[in-house]
Amino acid sequence: MASQAAKRVLVVAGLGNGSGTGGSTASRLFAKQGYTVALISRASTVGDANSNTPSKLADEINAAGGHAAAFPVPSYSPNAIADAWKAIHQRFPTPEYAIRAAVFNAGDGVWKPFLDITQAEVKKSLETGVEGAFEFARGAITTFKTNDLEEPAGKRGTLIFTGATASIRGNTTTSLFSAGKFALRALSQSLAKEFGKENIHVAHTIIDGGILMDRQRERQSAEWVNNENVRLNPDSIAQSYIYLVNQDRSSWTWELDLRPAHEKW
């Protein structure tokens, strides 16, 4: 059994280029809160701008006085995710460490008219957003079940899934993206009901709006970038994630939706 004195670990899957929700959750908040951070990110394509993200982000966190390690994966397939969990347990063994939080932030965005979507895109999108999510959740929950109750919150661990507007509403070019996000939402709700009685907290967040990250800075106008009323700040999203992790057993949130003040919804 993991000791309450063990060093807390956060596991994050899905970092993009490190400037969005995954990067902020890992580097700008949880590491500063004293968590050791395990970074799972796809890093296999030569020439991909995101290929070195987990190592770079781990170096950044460690240079700032935190503690992080990178676990690059060739894909978010179930086998790759399972291998990452094995490596994380080897790197951060009990009783010195206790994995207390896990965030599934991975996704494969395809925004196309339905008839333009290929079979390969369907396979990759569902492998990442559904099959990968199932395996990530399996790794998190089986780990949490070995933890002692951590007081005063009274929980063994917190699993958070990052959703989107497409989690609850389809649109003309989101048939594939919404299919995966609807499934992710249903998975999170089912797990919340099944494992809440074991003091494992499962939550789902709906991110409704554009997030201020590097690729949006390049695509959007300066007016959009500088207007905090119309876009989400990844650091603020991360603040909401730590809020979920810190909730005590008497008042748990399953679903939290986040949007900028001037978002149309």
Contacts in CASP RR format, 6 or more apart in sequence:
PFRMAT RR
TARGET T0000
AUTHOR 0000-0000-0000
METHOD contacts of the structure
MODEL  1
MASQAAKRVLVVAGLGNGSGTGGSTASRLFAKQGYTVALISRASTVGDAN
SNTPSKLADEINAAGGHAAAFPVPSYSPNAIADAWKAIHQRFPTPEYAIR
AAVFNAGDGVWKPFLDITQAEVKKSLETGVEGAFEFARGAITTFKTNDLE
EPAGKRGTLIFTGATASIRGNTTTSLFSAGKFALRALSQSLAKEFGKENI
HVAHTIIDGGILMDRQRERQSAEWVNNENVRLNPDSIAQSYIYLVNQDRS
SWTWELDLRPAHEKW
1 94 0 8 1.000
1 95 0 8 1.000
1 146 0 8 1.000
1 147 0 8 1.000
1 148 0 8 1.000
2 94 0 8 1.000
2 95 0 8 1.000
2 97 0 8 1.000
2 98 0 8 1.000
2 146 0 8 1.000
2 147 0 8 1.000
2 148 0 8 1.000
3 94 0 8 1.000
3 95 0 8 1.000
3 98 0 8 1.000
3 148 0 8 1.000
4 98 0 8 1.000
4 148 0 8 1.000
4 150 0 8 1.000
4 151 0 8 1.000
6 94 0 8 1.000
6 95 0 8 1.000
6 96 0 8 1.000
6 97 0 8 1.000
6 98 0 8 1.000
7 36 0 8 1.000
7 67 0 8 1.000
7 92 0 8 1.000
7 96 0 8 1.000
7 97 0 8 1.000
7 98 0 8 1.000
8 34 0 8 1.000
8 35 0 8 1.000
8 36 0 8 1.000
8 97 0 8 1.000
8 98 0 8 1.000
8 100 0 8 1.000
8 101 0 8 1.000
9 35 0 8 1.000
9 36 0 8 1.000
9 37 0 8 1.000
9 38 0 8 1.000
9 88 0 8 1.000
9 92 0 8 1.000
9 97 0 8 1.000
9 98 0 8 1.000
9 99 0 8 1.000
9 100 0 8 1.000
9 101 0 8 1.000
10 25 0 8 1.000
10 26 0 8 1.000
10 30 0 8 1.000
10 35 0 8 1.000
10 36 0 8 1.000
10 37 0 8 1.000
10 38 0 8 1.000
10 99 0 8 1.000
10 100 0 8 1.000
10 101 0 8 1.000
10 102 0 8 1.000
10 103 0 8 1.000
11 38 0 8 1.000
11 40 0 8 1.000
11 85 0 8 1.000
11 88 0 8 1.000
11 99 0 8 1.000
11 101 0 8 1.000
11 102 0 8 1.000
11 103 0 8 1.000
11 140 0 8 1.000
12 22 0 8 1.000
12 23 0 8 1.000
12 25 0 8 1.000
12 26 0 8 1.000
12 37 0 8 1.000
12 38 0 8 1.000
12 39 0 8 1.000
12 40 0 8 1.000
12 102 0 8 1.000
12 103 0 8 1.000
12 105 0 8 1.000
13 40 0 8 1.000
13 41 0 8 1.000
13 76 0 8 1.000
13 81 0 8 1.000
13 84 0 8 1.000
13 102 0 8 1.000
13 103 0 8 1.000
13 104 0 8 1.000
13 105 0 8 1.000
13 106 0 8 1.000
13 136 0 8 1.000
14 22 0 8 1.000
14 40 0 8 1.000
14 41 0 8 1.000
14 42 0 8 1.000
14 76 0 8 1.000
14 104 0 8 1.000
14 105 0 8 1.000
14 106 0 8 1.000
14 107 0 8 1.000
15 22 0 8 1.000
15 23 0 8 1.000
15 26 0 8 1.000
15 39 0 8 1.000
15 40 0 8 1.000
15 41 0 8 1.000
15 50 0 8 1.000
15 53 0 8 1.000
15 54 0 8 1.000
15 57 0 8 1.000
15 105 0 8 1.000
16 22 0 8 1.000
16 23 0 8 1.000
16 41 0 8 1.000
16 50 0 8 1.000
16 53 0 8 1.000
17 49 0 8 1.000
17 50 0 8 1.000
17 53 0 8 1.000
17 213 0 8 1.000
17 214 0 8 1.000
17 215 0 8 1.000
18 27 0 8 1.000
18 50 0 8 1.000
18 53 0 8 1.000
18 56 0 8 1.000
18 57 0 8 1.000
18 213 0 8 1.000
19 213 0 8 1.000
19 214 0 8 1.000
19 234 0 8 1.000
20 211 0 8 1.000
20 213 0 8 1.000
20 214 0 8 1.000
20 234 0 8 1.000
21 105 0 8 1.000
21 162 0 8 1.000
21 207 0 8 1.000
21 211 0 8 1.000
21 234 0 8 1.000
21 237 0 8 1.000
21 238 0 8 1.000
22 103 0 8 1.000
22 105 0 8 1.000
22 162 0 8 1.000
22 234 0 8 1.000
22 238 0 8 1.000
23 57 0 8 1.000
23 234 0 8 1.000
23 238 0 8 1.000
24 234 0 8 1.000
24 235 0 8 1.000
24 237 0 8 1.000
24 238 0 8 1.000
25 103 0 8 1.000
25 105 0 8 1.000
25 237 0 8 1.000
25 238 0 8 1.000
25 241 0 8 1.000
26 37 0 8 1.000
26 39 0 8 1.000
26 57 0 8 1.000
26 61 0 8 1.000
26 68 0 8 1.000
27 37 0 8 1.000
27 57 0 8 1.000
27 60 0 8 1.000
27 61 0 8 1.000
27 64 0 8 1.000
27 68 0 8 1.000
28 234 0 8 1.000
28 235 0 8 1.000
28 238 0 8 1.000
29 235 0 8 1.000
29 238 0 8 1.000
29 239 0 8 1.000
29 241 0 8 1.000
29 242 0 8 1.000
30 37 0 8 1.000
30 101 0 8 1.000
30 238 0 8 1.000
30 241 0 8 1.000
30 242 0 8 1.000
31 37 0 8 1.000
31 61 0 8 1.000
31 64 0 8 1.000
31 66 0 8 1.000
31 67 0 8 1.000
31 68 0 8 1.000
32 66 0 8 1.000
33 242 0 8 1.000
34 66 0 8 1.000
34 67 0 8 1.000
35 100 0 8 1.000
35 101 0 8 1.000
36 67 0 8 1.000
36 68 0 8 1.000
36 69 0 8 1.000
36 92 0 8 1.000
36 97 0 8 1.000
37 58 0 8 1.000
37 61 0 8 1.000
37 66 0 8 1.000
37 67 0 8 1.000
37 68 0 8 1.000
37 69 0 8 1.000
38 68 0 8 1.000
38 69 0 8 1.000
38 71 0 8 1.000
38 88 0 8 1.000
38 91 0 8 1.000
38 92 0 8 1.000
38 99 0 8 1.000
39 54 0 8 1.000
39 57 0 8 1.000
39 58 0 8 1.000
39 68 0 8 1.000
39 69 0 8 1.000
39 70 0 8 1.000
39 71 0 8 1.000
40 54 0 8 1.000
40 71 0 8 1.000
40 72 0 8 1.000
40 73 0 8 1.000
40 81 0 8 1.000
40 84 0 8 1.000
40 88 0 8 1.000
40 106 0 8 1.000
41 50 0 8 1.000
41 53 0 8 1.000
41 54 0 8 1.000
41 57 0 8 1.000
41 70 0 8 1.000
41 71 0 8 1.000
41 72 0 8 1.000
41 73 0 8 1.000
42 50 0 8 1.000
42 72 0 8 1.000
42 73 0 8 1.000
42 74 0 8 1.000
42 75 0 8 1.000
42 76 0 8 1.000
42 106 0 8 1.000
43 50 0 8 1.000
43 51 0 8 1.000
43 52 0 8 1.000
43 53 0 8 1.000
43 54 0 8 1.000
43 55 0 8 1.000
43 72 0 8 1.000
43 73 0 8 1.000
43 74 0 8 1.000
44 51 0 8 1.000
44 72 0 8 1.000
44 73 0 8 1.000
44 74 0 8 1.000
44 75 0 8 1.000
45 51 0 8 1.000
54 70 0 8 1.000
54 71 0 8 1.000
54 72 0 8 1.000
55 70 0 8 1.000
55 72 0 8 1.000
57 68 0 8 1.000
57 70 0 8 1.000
58 68 0 8 1.000
58 69 0 8 1.000
58 70 0 8 1.000
61 67 0 8 1.000
61 68 0 8 1.000
62 68 0 8 1.000
69 91 0 8 1.000
69 92 0 8 1.000
71 84 0 8 1.000
71 87 0 8 1.000
71 88 0 8 1.000
71 91 0 8 1.000
73 80 0 8 1.000
73 81 0 8 1.000
73 83 0 8 1.000
73 84 0 8 1.000
74 80 0 8 1.000
75 127 0 8 1.000
75 128 0 8 1.000
76 106 0 8 1.000
76 107 0 8 1.000
76 108 0 8 1.000
76 127 0 8 1.000
76 128 0 8 1.000
76 129 0 8 1.000
76 132 0 8 1.000
77 127 0 8 1.000
77 131 0 8 1.000
77 132 0 8 1.000
78 131 0 8 1.000
78 132 0 8 1.000
78 134 0 8 1.000
78 135 0 8 1.000
81 132 0 8 1.000
81 135 0 8 1.000
81 136 0 8 1.000
81 139 0 8 1.000
82 135 0 8 1.000
82 138 0 8 1.000
82 139 0 8 1.000
85 136 0 8 1.000
85 139 0 8 1.000
85 143 0 8 1.000
88 99 0 8 1.000
89 143 0 8 1.000
92 99 0 8 1.000
94 146 0 8 1.000
98 147 0 8 1.000
99 140 0 8 1.000
99 143 0 8 1.000
99 144 0 8 1.000
99 147 0 8 1.000
99 157 0 8 1.000
100 144 0 8 1.000
100 147 0 8 1.000
100 150 0 8 1.000
100 157 0 8 1.000
100 158 0 8 1.000
100 245 0 8 1.000
101 157 0 8 1.000
101 158 0 8 1.000
101 159 0 8 1.000
101 160 0 8 1.000
101 245 0 8 1.000
102 136 0 8 1.000
102 139 0 8 1.000
102 140 0 8 1.000
102 143 0 8 1.000
102 157 0 8 1.000
102 158 0 8 1.000
102 159 0 8 1.000
102 160 0 8 1.000
103 159 0 8 1.000
103 160 0 8 1.000
103 161 0 8 1.000
103 162 0 8 1.000
103 241 0 8 1.000
104 133 0 8 1.000
104 136 0 8 1.000
104 137 0 8 1.000
104 159 0 8 1.000
104 160 0 8 1.000
104 161 0 8 1.000
104 162 0 8 1.000
104 184 0 8 1.000
105 162 0 8 1.000
106 128 0 8 1.000
106 129 0 8 1.000
106 132 0 8 1.000
106 133 0 8 1.000
106 136 0 8 1.000
107 125 0 8 1.000
107 128 0 8 1.000
107 129 0 8 1.000
108 124 0 8 1.000
108 125 0 8 1.000
108 127 0 8 1.000
108 128 0 8 1.000
108 129 0 8 1.000
109 125 0 8 1.000
109 176 0 8 1.000
109 177 0 8 1.000
110 117 0 8 1.000
110 121 0 8 1.000
110 125 0 8 1.000
110 176 0 8 1.000
110 177 0 8 1.000
111 173 0 8 1.000
111 174 0 8 1.000
111 177 0 8 1.000
112 121 0 8 1.000
112 173 0 8 1.000
112 176 0 8 1.000
113 172 0 8 1.000
113 173 0 8 1.000
114 175 0 8 1.000
117 175 0 8 1.000
117 176 0 8 1.000
121 176 0 8 1.000
122 176 0 8 1.000
125 176 0 8 1.000
125 177 0 8 1.000
125 179 0 8 1.000
125 180 0 8 1.000
126 179 0 8 1.000
126 180 0 8 1.000
126 183 0 8 1.000
129 180 0 8 1.000
129 183 0 8 1.000
129 184 0 8 1.000
130 180 0 8 1.000
130 183 0 8 1.000
130 184 0 8 1.000
130 187 0 8 1.000
133 161 0 8 1.000
133 183 0 8 1.000
133 184 0 8 1.000
133 187 0 8 1.000
134 187 0 8 1.000
137 159 0 8 1.000
137 187 0 8 1.000
137 191 0 8 1.000
140 159 0 8 1.000
141 159 0 8 1.000
141 191 0 8 1.000
141 195 0 8 1.000
141 200 0 8 1.000
144 156 0 8 1.000
144 157 0 8 1.000
144 159 0 8 1.000
144 195 0 8 1.000
144 200 0 8 1.000
145 156 0 8 1.000
145 198 0 8 1.000
145 200 0 8 1.000
147 156 0 8 1.000
147 157 0 8 1.000
148 156 0 8 1.000
149 155 0 8 1.000
149 156 0 8 1.000
149 199 0 8 1.000
150 156 0 8 1.000
150 157 0 8 1.000
152 248 0 8 1.000
153 246 0 8 1.000
153 247 0 8 1.000
153 248 0 8 1.000
153 249 0 8 1.000
154 199 0 8 1.000
154 248 0 8 1.000
154 249 0 8 1.000
155 199 0 8 1.000
155 200 0 8 1.000
155 201 0 8 1.000
155 248 0 8 1.000
155 249 0 8 1.000
156 198 0 8 1.000
156 199 0 8 1.000
156 200 0 8 1.000
157 199 0 8 1.000
157 200 0 8 1.000
157 201 0 8 1.000
157 245 0 8 1.000
158 200 0 8 1.000
158 201 0 8 1.000
158 202 0 8 1.000
158 203 0 8 1.000
158 244 0 8 1.000
158 245 0 8 1.000
159 188 0 8 1.000
159 191 0 8 1.000
159 200 0 8 1.000
159 201 0 8 1.000
159 202 0 8 1.000
159 203 0 8 1.000
160 202 0 8 1.000
160 203 0 8 1.000
160 204 0 8 1.000
160 205 0 8 1.000
160 241 0 8 1.000
160 244 0 8 1.000
160 245 0 8 1.000
161 184 0 8 1.000
161 185 0 8 1.000
161 187 0 8 1.000
161 188 0 8 1.000
161 202 0 8 1.000
161 203 0 8 1.000
161 204 0 8 1.000
161 205 0 8 1.000
162 205 0 8 1.000
162 207 0 8 1.000
163 181 0 8 1.000
163 184 0 8 1.000
163 185 0 8 1.000
163 204 0 8 1.000
163 205 0 8 1.000
163 206 0 8 1.000
163 207 0 8 1.000
164 177 0 8 1.000
164 181 0 8 1.000
164 206 0 8 1.000
164 207 0 8 1.000
164 208 0 8 1.000
165 206 0 8 1.000
165 207 0 8 1.000
165 208 0 8 1.000
165 209 0 8 1.000
166 174 0 8 1.000
166 177 0 8 1.000
166 178 0 8 1.000
166 181 0 8 1.000
166 182 0 8 1.000
167 178 0 8 1.000
167 181 0 8 1.000
167 182 0 8 1.000
167 184 0 8 1.000
167 185 0 8 1.000
167 204 0 8 1.000
167 206 0 8 1.000
168 182 0 8 1.000
168 185 0 8 1.000
168 206 0 8 1.000
169 178 0 8 1.000
170 178 0 8 1.000
171 178 0 8 1.000
184 204 0 8 1.000
185 204 0 8 1.000
185 255 0 8 1.000
188 202 0 8 1.000
188 203 0 8 1.000
188 204 0 8 1.000
188 254 0 8 1.000
188 255 0 8 1.000
189 204 0 8 1.000
189 254 0 8 1.000
189 255 0 8 1.000
191 202 0 8 1.000
192 201 0 8 1.000
192 202 0 8 1.000
192 203 0 8 1.000
192 204 0 8 1.000
192 254 0 8 1.000
195 202 0 8 1.000
196 202 0 8 1.000
196 252 0 8 1.000
199 249 0 8 1.000
201 244 0 8 1.000
201 245 0 8 1.000
201 247 0 8 1.000
201 252 0 8 1.000
202 254 0 8 1.000
203 244 0 8 1.000
203 252 0 8 1.000
203 253 0 8 1.000
203 254 0 8 1.000
203 255 0 8 1.000
203 256 0 8 1.000
204 254 0 8 1.000
204 255 0 8 1.000
204 256 0 8 1.000
205 237 0 8 1.000
205 240 0 8 1.000
205 241 0 8 1.000
205 244 0 8 1.000
205 255 0 8 1.000
205 256 0 8 1.000
205 257 0 8 1.000
205 258 0 8 1.000
206 255 0 8 1.000
206 256 0 8 1.000
206 257 0 8 1.000
206 258 0 8 1.000
207 232 0 8 1.000
207 237 0 8 1.000
207 258 0 8 1.000
207 259 0 8 1.000
208 257 0 8 1.000
208 258 0 8 1.000
208 259 0 8 1.000
208 263 0 8 1.000
208 265 0 8 1.000
209 231 0 8 1.000
209 232 0 8 1.000
209 259 0 8 1.000
209 260 0 8 1.000
209 263 0 8 1.000
210 216 0 8 1.000
210 231 0 8 1.000
210 232 0 8 1.000
210 260 0 8 1.000
211 231 0 8 1.000
211 232 0 8 1.000
211 233 0 8 1.000
211 234 0 8 1.000
211 237 0 8 1.000
212 225 0 8 1.000
212 231 0 8 1.000
212 232 0 8 1.000
212 233 0 8 1.000
212 234 0 8 1.000
213 234 0 8 1.000
216 224 0 8 1.000
216 225 0 8 1.000
216 231 0 8 1.000
217 225 0 8 1.000
220 231 0 8 1.000
224 230 0 8 1.000
224 231 0 8 1.000
225 231 0 8 1.000
228 260 0 8 1.000
229 260 0 8 1.000
229 261 0 8 1.000
229 262 0 8 1.000
230 260 0 8 1.000
230 261 0 8 1.000
230 262 0 8 1.000
230 263 0 8 1.000
231 260 0 8 1.000
232 258 0 8 1.000
232 259 0 8 1.000
232 260 0 8 1.000
236 258 0 8 1.000
237 258 0 8 1.000
240 256 0 8 1.000
240 258 0 8 1.000
244 253 0 8 1.000
244 256 0 8 1.000
247 253 0 8 1.000
259 265 0 8 1.000
END
